[in-house]
């Protein structure tokens, strides 16, 4: 609780790593070359300690925290932590000040009494009780914005819609260090929660494609939209994880033949997209390596079949008034065995979760499809099914940690037997259904 003109927001699991950070921030807020009347916040990138060498769960979120913010026209979004705010930004737009209903909470109020005085402590208790927010503009036009689980994204988005601008500060020495989930299930649950919150923004009156487009223009709206619509990645990823493979198993070509011109287009799109992502990733920081990029794209595929899909389902059920699991705090702690596996770069699938079932089904289908493709006559496989065989092989390579957890491991990090059996049963049903089509 503070009424300071500039304040810092920091997650409980983050710490300061550079004593010169405050001086650097004050230089921005005092720079005469910056329009201070429109500057809302200074955002530092989220950097995590304790990640293993190859970052197997892509906990650094390079795209979200490092690659995207510098490209946003009016400055980075609020990332929820490591951010210094100009207090005035939380009270309406740069030219439309919204005064709080309680005068003591206004930006011009100066506390003249000692901090331990009875009057000051009474006000502190009043603010801590949050009762002052009832029937006021708090959470809608004043303060951090309510209405979405991802209140950081929502707040930063609405600040930019109001006309505020921000600055992304990336010093060589990280200003703050934090902890990332070191468990696959914790990472997926965290991402699922984000998906629900992002969809809450998309389908609100402040949707990025309507309100955002009118308020910020096309470029900034698209910058926010590419995050808000993360959930839609589940559609093409699910399609490309199952349809070409099931068609290959049944001997049906779905892509152009090698001898056809359209074959080159599909090849170019795949190689071009992955090459661009690789280059951007390697340029994102000194800790970016080829192995980390490979794990980053693998986790993106995993998210598309798990948390993106289940987050969309949970949001839909929530909109229909059907009870869901509710808010889940992401655990950043791990037991000794789990920590040892993580340091060794071994995936942990030991925690049972329904989210893993579609992923397990996909890797089984891809494995059978690859075997079917390799069993075809060489000429036929290359001419008619080349892309389908390559796509299945790509799925098998990315799914190798899951094959190990299914068939070769006996430790606590292996995939639970009931999930393996359920996935095998579903994969068999899909094959039977595809054979009848």
Secondary structure, 3 states (H helix, E strand, C coil): CCCCCEEEECCCCEEECCCCHHHHHHHHHHCCCCCHHHEEEEEECCCEECCCCCCCCCCCCHHHHHHCHHHCCCCCCCCCCCEEEEHHHHEEECCEECCCCCHHHCCCCCCCCCCCCHHHHHHHHHHHCCHHHCCCCECCCECCCCCCCCHHHHHHHHHHHCCCEEEEECCCCCCEEEECCCCHHHHHHHHHHHHHHHHHHHCCCCCCCCHHHHHHCHHHHHHHHHHHCHHHHHHHHHHHHHHHHHHHHCCCCCCCCCCCCHHHHHHHHHHHHHHHHHHHHHCCCCCCCHHHHHHHHHHHHHHHHCHHHHHHHHHHHHHCCCCCCCCCCCCCCCCHHHHHHHHHCCCCCCCCCCHHHHHHHHHHHHHHHHHHHHHCCHHHHHHHHHHHHHHHHHHHHHCHHHHHHHHHCCCCCCCCHHHHHHHHHHHHHHHHHHHHC
